[in-house]
Amino acid sequence: MNLVTQIYRITNDLPKDEQFGITSQMRRAAVSIPSNIAEGRRRGTTPEFKRFLSIAYGSGAELETQLEICRRIGYLQNPEPECCELLSEVMRILNTLIT
């Protein structure tokens, strides 16, 4: 959830003409991570939980890519280290839970 709020804060600084482009994609990917964890947990079975954790992991990979795209095109000079560290931590936790 902290990652989602950080992504929303970061994307507020992106160009307004990206509101329906990368800004929207980054926000959806970020929100998808905790949403899929929650949905998978409530499904009640381990295989379903793992499936939704994998979907959340994929959303995290999308977000990593989108942050890098923003860096490369100059929207973010240095994606906030705190945000990147948090995303890395989330990805490690998801990977551990999946395995």
Secondary structure, 3 states (H helix, E strand, C coil): CHHHHHHHHHHCCCCHHHCCCHHHHHHHHHHHHHHHHHHHHHHCCHHHHHHHHHHHHHHHHHHHHHHHHHHHCCCCCCCCHHHHHHHHHHHHHHHHHHC
